[in-house]
Amino acid sequence: MDSKEAIIKTLEKSGIPMKGGEIADAAGVDKKEVDKLIKKLVAEGKVNSPVRCFYALVK
């Protein structure tokens, strides 16, 4: 599983918006990598930021 999939699965399991650091810890991915991939996922429309610095899957 690549880092992007790990982030998506972590957000699916959570069900609530999470901070980048929380996602990194839960997914076992480096925080800088999470920050970079979150930006890509937001641009792709798969993730949004309902509250500043928190991220959730788009349903």
Secondary structure by P-SEA (a helix, b strand, c coil): ccaaaaaaaaaaaacccccaaaaaaaacccaaaaaaaaaaaaaacccccccccbbbbcc
